[in-house]
Amino acid sequence: MTTDRVFGQLPDGRVVRLLSIGSAPGPVVEVLALGATVHRLEVACGDGVRRNVVLGHPDVAERLASGDYIGGTIGRYANRIAAGRFPLDGREVQVGTHDRGNSLHGGPEGFDSHLWDVVEHRPDEVLLSMTSPDGDQGFPGAVSASVRYRVDDDTVAVTMEATTDATTVLNMTNHAYLNLDGEGAGTIDGHVLLLEADAYTPVDATGIPLGEHAPVDGTPFDFRQAARVGPALRAEHPQVADARGIDHNYVVRGTGFRRAAVLDSRRTGTRLELWSDQPGLQVYTGNFLDGTRRSTGGARYRQGDGIALEPQLYPDSPNRPAWPSAVLRPGEVYRTAMEWRFSPVGPT
């Protein structure tokens, strides 16, 4: 049954709606209009128990205070832009910075902090939209963006579109933190991860690419064969040490809509396949969850309590002309799609 209820209010009195789509035995997704956020995602796990497998915050105040982007729709530019500066059609653009001198996930107030409009709400899908005005966080052009969540059998599909009235850059994604043992069940160290990637992007101490992509072979970043996440997070490697875990872009093999990652919980017998049309996948292992923010389950999130698998363009692409372009011009339509496909998985 379609449900639509009040989740809370913003400080200015605007109402934040919570919209539910899907039904058992398939996935049930709760979406907040604040940030077009995946608030809960309940699935039938392989052991027969239904669990919420994403992290979330219990109320509007906690969500606004959090800097962890939990479940949010990210824009204008997912990931980092060095010093918040980039060239665009012969001029330099300066956007907001708030992460070690860089722009991260669209600046201090990105798409995840906007209240989105609910355009459509049906039993199995919801469409939300927003307008980011010209100059928002320093980005040029007024951008009209939309996100559609749809449940189909055991799949949750996420489709994002946007247009602009002036040349700008755009790179959107979803920042759900996954834990297939269930929200609040502990760390994702025991999860088994496979990545369809032969290369990753080494970064400096502030998360900006050092140069070109590097082979994963011989590094803790090698998940070409399914492997437990925990050992990689404790490996003696300078990239792991600087990031306090994994917070890196992977170069996804192939082009078009294809499988990018597989995440398994052998504890609950649950598998997630992530499909995407993007060239990159940012893998973030919740390295800076520090117990400050409260969870939907009533506890506090700590390091490693979830893993984010974020399909997107590569970090700092506006400053890297050889990489896939983030430029969006008037008359063009930005589109990207991803899917979470759930299934049971047996023990090893």
Contacts in CASP RR format, 6 or more apart in sequence:
PFRMAT RR
TARGET T0000
AUTHOR 0000-0000-0000
METHOD contacts of the structure
MODEL  1
MTTDRVFGQLPDGRVVRLLSIGSAPGPVVEVLALGATVHRLEVACGDGVR
RNVVLGHPDVAERLASGDYIGGTIGRYANRIAAGRFPLDGREVQVGTHDR
GNSLHGGPEGFDSHLWDVVEHRPDEVLLSMTSPDGDQGFPGAVSASVRYR
VDDDTVAVTMEATTDATTVLNMTNHAYLNLDGEGAGTIDGHVLLLEADAY
TPVDATGIPLGEHAPVDGTPFDFRQAARVGPALRAEHPQVADARGIDHNY
VVRGTGFRRAAVLDSRRTGTRLELWSDQPGLQVYTGNFLDGTRRSTGGAR
YRQGDGIALEPQLYPDSPNRPAWPSAVLRPGEVYRTAMEWRFSPVGPT
1 23 0 8 1.000
1 123 0 8 1.000
2 19 0 8 1.000
2 20 0 8 1.000
2 21 0 8 1.000
2 121 0 8 1.000
2 122 0 8 1.000
2 123 0 8 1.000
3 19 0 8 1.000
3 20 0 8 1.000
4 17 0 8 1.000
4 18 0 8 1.000
4 19 0 8 1.000
4 20 0 8 1.000
4 118 0 8 1.000
4 121 0 8 1.000
5 17 0 8 1.000
5 18 0 8 1.000
6 15 0 8 1.000
6 16 0 8 1.000
6 17 0 8 1.000
6 18 0 8 1.000
7 16 0 8 1.000
7 17 0 8 1.000
7 18 0 8 1.000
7 32 0 8 1.000
7 33 0 8 1.000
7 34 0 8 1.000
7 39 0 8 1.000
7 59 0 8 1.000
7 60 0 8 1.000
8 15 0 8 1.000
8 16 0 8 1.000
8 59 0 8 1.000
8 60 0 8 1.000
9 15 0 8 1.000
9 16 0 8 1.000
9 60 0 8 1.000
10 16 0 8 1.000
10 34 0 8 1.000
10 60 0 8 1.000
10 64 0 8 1.000
10 115 0 8 1.000
11 64 0 8 1.000
14 115 0 8 1.000
16 32 0 8 1.000
16 33 0 8 1.000
16 34 0 8 1.000
16 60 0 8 1.000
16 115 0 8 1.000
17 32 0 8 1.000
17 33 0 8 1.000
17 118 0 8 1.000
18 30 0 8 1.000
18 31 0 8 1.000
18 32 0 8 1.000
18 33 0 8 1.000
18 39 0 8 1.000
19 30 0 8 1.000
19 31 0 8 1.000
19 32 0 8 1.000
19 33 0 8 1.000
19 118 0 8 1.000
19 121 0 8 1.000
19 126 0 8 1.000
20 28 0 8 1.000
20 29 0 8 1.000
20 30 0 8 1.000
20 31 0 8 1.000
21 28 0 8 1.000
21 29 0 8 1.000
21 31 0 8 1.000
21 121 0 8 1.000
21 122 0 8 1.000
21 123 0 8 1.000
21 124 0 8 1.000
21 125 0 8 1.000
21 126 0 8 1.000
21 149 0 8 1.000
21 150 0 8 1.000
21 151 0 8 1.000
22 28 0 8 1.000
22 29 0 8 1.000
22 123 0 8 1.000
22 124 0 8 1.000
22 151 0 8 1.000
23 123 0 8 1.000
24 42 0 8 1.000
24 44 0 8 1.000
24 50 0 8 1.000
25 44 0 8 1.000
26 43 0 8 1.000
26 44 0 8 1.000
26 151 0 8 1.000
26 153 0 8 1.000
26 154 0 8 1.000
27 41 0 8 1.000
27 42 0 8 1.000
27 43 0 8 1.000
27 151 0 8 1.000
27 154 0 8 1.000
27 155 0 8 1.000
27 156 0 8 1.000
27 340 0 8 1.000
27 342 0 8 1.000
28 40 0 8 1.000
28 41 0 8 1.000
28 42 0 8 1.000
28 151 0 8 1.000
29 38 0 8 1.000
29 40 0 8 1.000
29 41 0 8 1.000
29 42 0 8 1.000
29 149 0 8 1.000
29 151 0 8 1.000
29 156 0 8 1.000
30 38 0 8 1.000
30 39 0 8 1.000
30 40 0 8 1.000
30 41 0 8 1.000
31 37 0 8 1.000
31 38 0 8 1.000
31 39 0 8 1.000
31 126 0 8 1.000
31 128 0 8 1.000
31 149 0 8 1.000
32 39 0 8 1.000
32 63 0 8 1.000
33 115 0 8 1.000
33 116 0 8 1.000
33 117 0 8 1.000
33 118 0 8 1.000
33 128 0 8 1.000
34 60 0 8 1.000
34 63 0 8 1.000
34 113 0 8 1.000
34 114 0 8 1.000
34 115 0 8 1.000
34 116 0 8 1.000
35 72 0 8 1.000
35 73 0 8 1.000
35 111 0 8 1.000
35 112 0 8 1.000
35 113 0 8 1.000
35 114 0 8 1.000
35 115 0 8 1.000
35 116 0 8 1.000
36 72 0 8 1.000
36 73 0 8 1.000
36 111 0 8 1.000
36 112 0 8 1.000
36 116 0 8 1.000
36 128 0 8 1.000
36 130 0 8 1.000
36 147 0 8 1.000
37 63 0 8 1.000
37 70 0 8 1.000
37 71 0 8 1.000
37 72 0 8 1.000
37 73 0 8 1.000
37 112 0 8 1.000
38 54 0 8 1.000
38 71 0 8 1.000
38 72 0 8 1.000
38 149 0 8 1.000
38 174 0 8 1.000
38 176 0 8 1.000
39 54 0 8 1.000
39 56 0 8 1.000
39 71 0 8 1.000
39 296 0 8 1.000
40 52 0 8 1.000
40 54 0 8 1.000
40 56 0 8 1.000
40 183 0 8 1.000
40 296 0 8 1.000
41 52 0 8 1.000
41 53 0 8 1.000
41 54 0 8 1.000
41 156 0 8 1.000
41 176 0 8 1.000
41 340 0 8 1.000
42 50 0 8 1.000
42 51 0 8 1.000
42 52 0 8 1.000
42 53 0 8 1.000
43 50 0 8 1.000
43 51 0 8 1.000
43 53 0 8 1.000
43 154 0 8 1.000
43 270 0 8 1.000
43 342 0 8 1.000
44 50 0 8 1.000
44 342 0 8 1.000
45 51 0 8 1.000
45 53 0 8 1.000
45 180 0 8 1.000
45 182 0 8 1.000
45 265 0 8 1.000
45 268 0 8 1.000
45 269 0 8 1.000
45 270 0 8 1.000
45 344 0 8 1.000
46 268 0 8 1.000
46 269 0 8 1.000
46 270 0 8 1.000
46 344 0 8 1.000
46 345 0 8 1.000
46 346 0 8 1.000
47 268 0 8 1.000
47 269 0 8 1.000
47 270 0 8 1.000
49 268 0 8 1.000
51 181 0 8 1.000
51 182 0 8 1.000
51 183 0 8 1.000
51 268 0 8 1.000
51 270 0 8 1.000
52 182 0 8 1.000
52 183 0 8 1.000
52 296 0 8 1.000
53 178 0 8 1.000
53 179 0 8 1.000
53 180 0 8 1.000
53 182 0 8 1.000
53 183 0 8 1.000
53 270 0 8 1.000
53 272 0 8 1.000
54 71 0 8 1.000
54 176 0 8 1.000
54 177 0 8 1.000
54 178 0 8 1.000
54 179 0 8 1.000
54 183 0 8 1.000
55 70 0 8 1.000
55 71 0 8 1.000
55 176 0 8 1.000
55 177 0 8 1.000
55 179 0 8 1.000
55 183 0 8 1.000
55 184 0 8 1.000
55 295 0 8 1.000
55 296 0 8 1.000
55 301 0 8 1.000
55 305 0 8 1.000
55 306 0 8 1.000
56 70 0 8 1.000
56 71 0 8 1.000
56 177 0 8 1.000
56 183 0 8 1.000
56 295 0 8 1.000
56 296 0 8 1.000
57 63 0 8 1.000
57 66 0 8 1.000
57 70 0 8 1.000
57 293 0 8 1.000
57 294 0 8 1.000
57 295 0 8 1.000
57 296 0 8 1.000
58 294 0 8 1.000
58 295 0 8 1.000
58 296 0 8 1.000
58 297 0 8 1.000
58 298 0 8 1.000
62 293 0 8 1.000
62 294 0 8 1.000
63 70 0 8 1.000
64 113 0 8 1.000
65 293 0 8 1.000
66 293 0 8 1.000
67 293 0 8 1.000
68 177 0 8 1.000
68 286 0 8 1.000
68 288 0 8 1.000
68 289 0 8 1.000
68 293 0 8 1.000
68 301 0 8 1.000
69 105 0 8 1.000
69 112 0 8 1.000
69 175 0 8 1.000
70 175 0 8 1.000
70 176 0 8 1.000
70 177 0 8 1.000
70 293 0 8 1.000
70 301 0 8 1.000
71 112 0 8 1.000
71 174 0 8 1.000
71 175 0 8 1.000
71 176 0 8 1.000
71 177 0 8 1.000
72 111 0 8 1.000
72 112 0 8 1.000
72 174 0 8 1.000
72 175 0 8 1.000
72 176 0 8 1.000
73 111 0 8 1.000
73 112 0 8 1.000
73 116 0 8 1.000
73 147 0 8 1.000
73 160 0 8 1.000
73 172 0 8 1.000
73 173 0 8 1.000
73 174 0 8 1.000
73 175 0 8 1.000
74 105 0 8 1.000
74 106 0 8 1.000
74 110 0 8 1.000
74 111 0 8 1.000
74 112 0 8 1.000
74 172 0 8 1.000
74 173 0 8 1.000
74 174 0 8 1.000
74 175 0 8 1.000
74 310 0 8 1.000
74 312 0 8 1.000
75 105 0 8 1.000
75 106 0 8 1.000
75 110 0 8 1.000
75 111 0 8 1.000
75 112 0 8 1.000
75 145 0 8 1.000
75 170 0 8 1.000
75 171 0 8 1.000
75 172 0 8 1.000
75 173 0 8 1.000
76 106 0 8 1.000
76 110 0 8 1.000
76 111 0 8 1.000
76 132 0 8 1.000
76 136 0 8 1.000
76 137 0 8 1.000
76 139 0 8 1.000
76 143 0 8 1.000
76 168 0 8 1.000
76 169 0 8 1.000
76 170 0 8 1.000
76 171 0 8 1.000
76 172 0 8 1.000
77 95 0 8 1.000
77 103 0 8 1.000
77 105 0 8 1.000
77 106 0 8 1.000
77 139 0 8 1.000
77 169 0 8 1.000
77 170 0 8 1.000
77 171 0 8 1.000
77 318 0 8 1.000
77 326 0 8 1.000
78 105 0 8 1.000
78 106 0 8 1.000
78 171 0 8 1.000
78 172 0 8 1.000
78 173 0 8 1.000
78 175 0 8 1.000
78 282 0 8 1.000
78 310 0 8 1.000
78 312 0 8 1.000
78 313 0 8 1.000
79 104 0 8 1.000
79 105 0 8 1.000
79 171 0 8 1.000
79 249 0 8 1.000
79 282 0 8 1.000
79 310 0 8 1.000
79 312 0 8 1.000
79 313 0 8 1.000
79 314 0 8 1.000
79 315 0 8 1.000
79 316 0 8 1.000
80 99 0 8 1.000
80 102 0 8 1.000
80 103 0 8 1.000
80 104 0 8 1.000
80 206 0 8 1.000
80 207 0 8 1.000
80 208 0 8 1.000
80 315 0 8 1.000
80 316 0 8 1.000
81 95 0 8 1.000
81 102 0 8 1.000
81 103 0 8 1.000
81 315 0 8 1.000
81 316 0 8 1.000
81 318 0 8 1.000
81 319 0 8 1.000
82 102 0 8 1.000
82 208 0 8 1.000
82 316 0 8 1.000
82 319 0 8 1.000
83 97 0 8 1.000
83 101 0 8 1.000
83 102 0 8 1.000
83 103 0 8 1.000
84 94 0 8 1.000
84 95 0 8 1.000
84 96 0 8 1.000
84 97 0 8 1.000
84 101 0 8 1.000
84 102 0 8 1.000
84 103 0 8 1.000
85 92 0 8 1.000
85 93 0 8 1.000
85 94 0 8 1.000
85 95 0 8 1.000
85 319 0 8 1.000
86 92 0 8 1.000
86 93 0 8 1.000
86 169 0 8 1.000
86 318 0 8 1.000
86 319 0 8 1.000
87 93 0 8 1.000
87 318 0 8 1.000
87 319 0 8 1.000
88 140 0 8 1.000
88 167 0 8 1.000
88 168 0 8 1.000
88 169 0 8 1.000
88 318 0 8 1.000
88 327 0 8 1.000
89 167 0 8 1.000
93 138 0 8 1.000
93 139 0 8 1.000
93 140 0 8 1.000
94 138 0 8 1.000
95 103 0 8 1.000
95 106 0 8 1.000
95 107 0 8 1.000
95 137 0 8 1.000
95 138 0 8 1.000
95 139 0 8 1.000
96 103 0 8 1.000
96 106 0 8 1.000
96 107 0 8 1.000
96 108 0 8 1.000
96 137 0 8 1.000
96 138 0 8 1.000
97 103 0 8 1.000
97 107 0 8 1.000
98 104 0 8 1.000
98 107 0 8 1.000
98 108 0 8 1.000
99 206 0 8 1.000
100 205 0 8 1.000
100 206 0 8 1.000
100 207 0 8 1.000
101 206 0 8 1.000
102 206 0 8 1.000
102 207 0 8 1.000
102 208 0 8 1.000
103 137 0 8 1.000
105 112 0 8 1.000
105 175 0 8 1.000
106 137 0 8 1.000
106 139 0 8 1.000
107 137 0 8 1.000
108 137 0 8 1.000
109 136 0 8 1.000
109 137 0 8 1.000
110 136 0 8 1.000
110 137 0 8 1.000
111 130 0 8 1.000
111 132 0 8 1.000
111 145 0 8 1.000
111 172 0 8 1.000
112 175 0 8 1.000
114 130 0 8 1.000
114 132 0 8 1.000
115 130 0 8 1.000
116 128 0 8 1.000
116 129 0 8 1.000
116 130 0 8 1.000
116 147 0 8 1.000
117 128 0 8 1.000
117 129 0 8 1.000
117 130 0 8 1.000
118 126 0 8 1.000
118 127 0 8 1.000
118 128 0 8 1.000
119 127 0 8 1.000
119 128 0 8 1.000
119 129 0 8 1.000
119 146 0 8 1.000
120 126 0 8 1.000
120 127 0 8 1.000
121 127 0 8 1.000
124 150 0 8 1.000
124 151 0 8 1.000
124 152 0 8 1.000
125 148 0 8 1.000
125 149 0 8 1.000
125 150 0 8 1.000
125 151 0 8 1.000
126 148 0 8 1.000
126 149 0 8 1.000
127 146 0 8 1.000
127 147 0 8 1.000
127 148 0 8 1.000
128 146 0 8 1.000
128 147 0 8 1.000
128 148 0 8 1.000
129 144 0 8 1.000
129 145 0 8 1.000
129 146 0 8 1.000
129 147 0 8 1.000
130 144 0 8 1.000
130 145 0 8 1.000
130 146 0 8 1.000
131 142 0 8 1.000
131 143 0 8 1.000
131 144 0 8 1.000
131 145 0 8 1.000
132 139 0 8 1.000
132 142 0 8 1.000
132 143 0 8 1.000
132 144 0 8 1.000
132 145 0 8 1.000
133 141 0 8 1.000
133 142 0 8 1.000
134 140 0 8 1.000
134 141 0 8 1.000
134 142 0 8 1.000
134 165 0 8 1.000
134 166 0 8 1.000
135 141 0 8 1.000
136 143 0 8 1.000
139 168 0 8 1.000
139 169 0 8 1.000
140 166 0 8 1.000
140 167 0 8 1.000
140 168 0 8 1.000
141 164 0 8 1.000
141 165 0 8 1.000
141 166 0 8 1.000
141 167 0 8 1.000
141 168 0 8 1.000
142 164 0 8 1.000
142 165 0 8 1.000
142 166 0 8 1.000
143 162 0 8 1.000
143 163 0 8 1.000
143 164 0 8 1.000
143 168 0 8 1.000
143 170 0 8 1.000
143 328 0 8 1.000
144 162 0 8 1.000
144 163 0 8 1.000
144 164 0 8 1.000
145 160 0 8 1.000
145 161 0 8 1.000
145 162 0 8 1.000
145 172 0 8 1.000
146 160 0 8 1.000
146 161 0 8 1.000
146 162 0 8 1.000
147 158 0 8 1.000
147 159 0 8 1.000
147 160 0 8 1.000
148 157 0 8 1.000
148 158 0 8 1.000
148 159 0 8 1.000
148 160 0 8 1.000
149 156 0 8 1.000
149 157 0 8 1.000
149 158 0 8 1.000
150 156 0 8 1.000
150 157 0 8 1.000
150 159 0 8 1.000
151 157 0 8 1.000
154 341 0 8 1.000
154 342 0 8 1.000
154 343 0 8 1.000
155 339 0 8 1.000
155 340 0 8 1.000
155 341 0 8 1.000
155 342 0 8 1.000
156 339 0 8 1.000
156 340 0 8 1.000
156 342 0 8 1.000
157 337 0 8 1.000
157 338 0 8 1.000
157 339 0 8 1.000
158 174 0 8 1.000
158 337 0 8 1.000
158 338 0 8 1.000
158 339 0 8 1.000
158 340 0 8 1.000
159 335 0 8 1.000
159 336 0 8 1.000
159 337 0 8 1.000
160 172 0 8 1.000
160 334 0 8 1.000
160 335 0 8 1.000
160 336 0 8 1.000
160 337 0 8 1.000
161 333 0 8 1.000
161 334 0 8 1.000
161 335 0 8 1.000
162 170 0 8 1.000
162 172 0 8 1.000
162 328 0 8 1.000
162 333 0 8 1.000
162 334 0 8 1.000
163 328 0 8 1.000
163 330 0 8 1.000
163 331 0 8 1.000
163 332 0 8 1.000
163 333 0 8 1.000
163 334 0 8 1.000
164 170 0 8 1.000
164 328 0 8 1.000
164 329 0 8 1.000
164 330 0 8 1.000
164 332 0 8 1.000
165 330 0 8 1.000
166 330 0 8 1.000
167 327 0 8 1.000
167 328 0 8 1.000
167 329 0 8 1.000
167 330 0 8 1.000
168 327 0 8 1.000
168 328 0 8 1.000
169 317 0 8 1.000
169 318 0 8 1.000
169 326 0 8 1.000
169 327 0 8 1.000
169 328 0 8 1.000
170 326 0 8 1.000
170 328 0 8 1.000
170 334 0 8 1.000
171 312 0 8 1.000
171 313 0 8 1.000
171 317 0 8 1.000
171 326 0 8 1.000
172 312 0 8 1.000
172 334 0 8 1.000
172 336 0 8 1.000
173 278 0 8 1.000
173 282 0 8 1.000
173 310 0 8 1.000
173 311 0 8 1.000
173 312 0 8 1.000
173 336 0 8 1.000
173 338 0 8 1.000
174 310 0 8 1.000
174 338 0 8 1.000
175 308 0 8 1.000
175 310 0 8 1.000
176 308 0 8 1.000
177 286 0 8 1.000
177 305 0 8 1.000
177 306 0 8 1.000
177 307 0 8 1.000
177 308 0 8 1.000
178 188 0 8 1.000
178 263 0 8 1.000
178 272 0 8 1.000
178 306 0 8 1.000
178 307 0 8 1.000
178 308 0 8 1.000
178 309 0 8 1.000
179 185 0 8 1.000
179 186 0 8 1.000
179 188 0 8 1.000
179 191 0 8 1.000
179 305 0 8 1.000
179 306 0 8 1.000
179 307 0 8 1.000
180 188 0 8 1.000
180 191 0 8 1.000
180 263 0 8 1.000
180 264 0 8 1.000
180 265 0 8 1.000
180 268 0 8 1.000
180 269 0 8 1.000
180 270 0 8 1.000
180 271 0 8 1.000
180 272 0 8 1.000
181 188 0 8 1.000
181 191 0 8 1.000
181 265 0 8 1.000
181 267 0 8 1.000
181 268 0 8 1.000
182 268 0 8 1.000
183 295 0 8 1.000
183 296 0 8 1.000
183 297 0 8 1.000
184 295 0 8 1.000
184 297 0 8 1.000
184 299 0 8 1.000
184 305 0 8 1.000
185 267 0 8 1.000
186 304 0 8 1.000
186 305 0 8 1.000
187 230 0 8 1.000
187 302 0 8 1.000
187 303 0 8 1.000
187 304 0 8 1.000
187 305 0 8 1.000
187 306 0 8 1.000
188 229 0 8 1.000
188 230 0 8 1.000
188 285 0 8 1.000
188 304 0 8 1.000
188 305 0 8 1.000
188 306 0 8 1.000
188 307 0 8 1.000
189 228 0 8 1.000
189 229 0 8 1.000
189 230 0 8 1.000
189 233 0 8 1.000
189 304 0 8 1.000
190 228 0 8 1.000
190 229 0 8 1.000
190 230 0 8 1.000
190 265 0 8 1.000
190 266 0 8 1.000
190 267 0 8 1.000
191 228 0 8 1.000
191 229 0 8 1.000
191 263 0 8 1.000
191 264 0 8 1.000
191 265 0 8 1.000
191 307 0 8 1.000
192 226 0 8 1.000
192 227 0 8 1.000
192 228 0 8 1.000
192 229 0 8 1.000
192 263 0 8 1.000
192 264 0 8 1.000
192 265 0 8 1.000
192 266 0 8 1.000
192 348 0 8 1.000
193 223 0 8 1.000
193 226 0 8 1.000
193 227 0 8 1.000
193 228 0 8 1.000
193 229 0 8 1.000
193 261 0 8 1.000
193 262 0 8 1.000
193 263 0 8 1.000
193 264 0 8 1.000
193 283 0 8 1.000
193 307 0 8 1.000
194 223 0 8 1.000
194 224 0 8 1.000
194 225 0 8 1.000
194 226 0 8 1.000
194 227 0 8 1.000
194 261 0 8 1.000
194 262 0 8 1.000
194 263 0 8 1.000
195 223 0 8 1.000
195 224 0 8 1.000
195 250 0 8 1.000
195 252 0 8 1.000
195 260 0 8 1.000
195 261 0 8 1.000
195 281 0 8 1.000
195 283 0 8 1.000
196 252 0 8 1.000
196 253 0 8 1.000
196 254 0 8 1.000
196 258 0 8 1.000
196 259 0 8 1.000
196 260 0 8 1.000
196 261 0 8 1.000
197 216 0 8 1.000
197 223 0 8 1.000
197 224 0 8 1.000
197 250 0 8 1.000
197 251 0 8 1.000
197 252 0 8 1.000
197 253 0 8 1.000
197 260 0 8 1.000
197 280 0 8 1.000
197 281 0 8 1.000
198 215 0 8 1.000
198 216 0 8 1.000
198 217 0 8 1.000
198 224 0 8 1.000
198 251 0 8 1.000
198 253 0 8 1.000
199 213 0 8 1.000
199 214 0 8 1.000
199 215 0 8 1.000
199 216 0 8 1.000
199 250 0 8 1.000
199 251 0 8 1.000
200 213 0 8 1.000
200 214 0 8 1.000
200 216 0 8 1.000
200 219 0 8 1.000
200 221 0 8 1.000
200 248 0 8 1.000
200 249 0 8 1.000
200 250 0 8 1.000
200 251 0 8 1.000
201 209 0 8 1.000
201 211 0 8 1.000
201 213 0 8 1.000
201 214 0 8 1.000
201 248 0 8 1.000
201 249 0 8 1.000
201 250 0 8 1.000
201 251 0 8 1.000
201 314 0 8 1.000
201 315 0 8 1.000
202 209 0 8 1.000
202 210 0 8 1.000
202 211 0 8 1.000
202 214 0 8 1.000
202 239 0 8 1.000
202 248 0 8 1.000
203 209 0 8 1.000
203 210 0 8 1.000
203 239 0 8 1.000
203 242 0 8 1.000
203 243 0 8 1.000
203 247 0 8 1.000
203 248 0 8 1.000
203 315 0 8 1.000
204 210 0 8 1.000
204 242 0 8 1.000
205 242 0 8 1.000
207 243 0 8 1.000
207 247 0 8 1.000
207 315 0 8 1.000
208 315 0 8 1.000
208 316 0 8 1.000
209 249 0 8 1.000
209 314 0 8 1.000
209 315 0 8 1.000
209 316 0 8 1.000
209 320 0 8 1.000
213 251 0 8 1.000
216 222 0 8 1.000
216 223 0 8 1.000
216 224 0 8 1.000
216 250 0 8 1.000
219 237 0 8 1.000
219 239 0 8 1.000
220 231 0 8 1.000
220 232 0 8 1.000
220 233 0 8 1.000
220 235 0 8 1.000
220 237 0 8 1.000
220 239 0 8 1.000
220 240 0 8 1.000
220 246 0 8 1.000
221 232 0 8 1.000
221 239 0 8 1.000
221 246 0 8 1.000
221 248 0 8 1.000
221 250 0 8 1.000
223 232 0 8 1.000
226 262 0 8 1.000
226 264 0 8 1.000
229 285 0 8 1.000
229 307 0 8 1.000
232 240 0 8 1.000
232 245 0 8 1.000
232 246 0 8 1.000
233 240 0 8 1.000
233 245 0 8 1.000
233 246 0 8 1.000
233 285 0 8 1.000
233 304 0 8 1.000
234 240 0 8 1.000
239 248 0 8 1.000
240 246 0 8 1.000
243 287 0 8 1.000
244 287 0 8 1.000
244 288 0 8 1.000
244 303 0 8 1.000
245 285 0 8 1.000
245 287 0 8 1.000
246 283 0 8 1.000
246 284 0 8 1.000
246 285 0 8 1.000
246 287 0 8 1.000
247 282 0 8 1.000
247 283 0 8 1.000
247 284 0 8 1.000
247 285 0 8 1.000
247 286 0 8 1.000
247 287 0 8 1.000
248 282 0 8 1.000
248 283 0 8 1.000
249 280 0 8 1.000
249 281 0 8 1.000
249 282 0 8 1.000
249 312 0 8 1.000
249 314 0 8 1.000
249 315 0 8 1.000
250 280 0 8 1.000
250 281 0 8 1.000
250 282 0 8 1.000
250 283 0 8 1.000
251 279 0 8 1.000
251 280 0 8 1.000
251 314 0 8 1.000
252 258 0 8 1.000
252 260 0 8 1.000
252 276 0 8 1.000
252 278 0 8 1.000
252 279 0 8 1.000
252 280 0 8 1.000
252 281 0 8 1.000
252 311 0 8 1.000
255 279 0 8 1.000
256 277 0 8 1.000
257 275 0 8 1.000
257 276 0 8 1.000
257 277 0 8 1.000
257 337 0 8 1.000
258 275 0 8 1.000
258 276 0 8 1.000
258 277 0 8 1.000
259 273 0 8 1.000
259 274 0 8 1.000
259 275 0 8 1.000
260 274 0 8 1.000
260 275 0 8 1.000
260 276 0 8 1.000
260 278 0 8 1.000
260 280 0 8 1.000
260 281 0 8 1.000
260 309 0 8 1.000
260 311 0 8 1.000
261 273 0 8 1.000
261 274 0 8 1.000
261 281 0 8 1.000
261 283 0 8 1.000
261 309 0 8 1.000
262 271 0 8 1.000
262 272 0 8 1.000
262 273 0 8 1.000
262 274 0 8 1.000
263 271 0 8 1.000
263 272 0 8 1.000
263 274 0 8 1.000
263 307 0 8 1.000
263 309 0 8 1.000
264 270 0 8 1.000
264 271 0 8 1.000
264 272 0 8 1.000
264 345 0 8 1.000
265 271 0 8 1.000
265 345 0 8 1.000
266 345 0 8 1.000
266 346 0 8 1.000
266 347 0 8 1.000
266 348 0 8 1.000
269 344 0 8 1.000
269 345 0 8 1.000
269 346 0 8 1.000
269 347 0 8 1.000
270 342 0 8 1.000
270 343 0 8 1.000
270 344 0 8 1.000
270 345 0 8 1.000
271 342 0 8 1.000
271 343 0 8 1.000
271 344 0 8 1.000
271 345 0 8 1.000
272 340 0 8 1.000
272 341 0 8 1.000
272 342 0 8 1.000
273 339 0 8 1.000
273 340 0 8 1.000
273 341 0 8 1.000
273 343 0 8 1.000
274 281 0 8 1.000
274 309 0 8 1.000
274 311 0 8 1.000
274 338 0 8 1.000
274 339 0 8 1.000
274 340 0 8 1.000
274 341 0 8 1.000
275 338 0 8 1.000
275 339 0 8 1.000
275 341 0 8 1.000
276 311 0 8 1.000
276 336 0 8 1.000
276 337 0 8 1.000
276 338 0 8 1.000
276 339 0 8 1.000
277 311 0 8 1.000
277 336 0 8 1.000
277 337 0 8 1.000
277 338 0 8 1.000
278 311 0 8 1.000
278 312 0 8 1.000
278 313 0 8 1.000
278 336 0 8 1.000
278 338 0 8 1.000
279 313 0 8 1.000
279 314 0 8 1.000
279 324 0 8 1.000
280 311 0 8 1.000
280 312 0 8 1.000
280 313 0 8 1.000
280 314 0 8 1.000
281 309 0 8 1.000
281 310 0 8 1.000
281 311 0 8 1.000
281 312 0 8 1.000
282 308 0 8 1.000
282 309 0 8 1.000
282 310 0 8 1.000
282 312 0 8 1.000
282 315 0 8 1.000
283 307 0 8 1.000
283 308 0 8 1.000
283 309 0 8 1.000
283 310 0 8 1.000
284 307 0 8 1.000
284 308 0 8 1.000
284 310 0 8 1.000
285 304 0 8 1.000
285 306 0 8 1.000
285 307 0 8 1.000
285 308 0 8 1.000
286 303 0 8 1.000
286 304 0 8 1.000
286 305 0 8 1.000
286 306 0 8 1.000
286 307 0 8 1.000
286 308 0 8 1.000
287 303 0 8 1.000
287 304 0 8 1.000
288 303 0 8 1.000
289 301 0 8 1.000
289 302 0 8 1.000
289 303 0 8 1.000
289 304 0 8 1.000
289 305 0 8 1.000
289 306 0 8 1.000
290 302 0 8 1.000
290 303 0 8 1.000
291 300 0 8 1.000
291 301 0 8 1.000
291 302 0 8 1.000
292 300 0 8 1.000
293 300 0 8 1.000
293 301 0 8 1.000
294 300 0 8 1.000
294 301 0 8 1.000
295 301 0 8 1.000
295 305 0 8 1.000
311 336 0 8 1.000
311 338 0 8 1.000
313 323 0 8 1.000
313 324 0 8 1.000
313 326 0 8 1.000
314 320 0 8 1.000
314 323 0 8 1.000
314 324 0 8 1.000
317 323 0 8 1.000
317 324 0 8 1.000
317 325 0 8 1.000
317 326 0 8 1.000
318 326 0 8 1.000
318 327 0 8 1.000
328 334 0 8 1.000
END
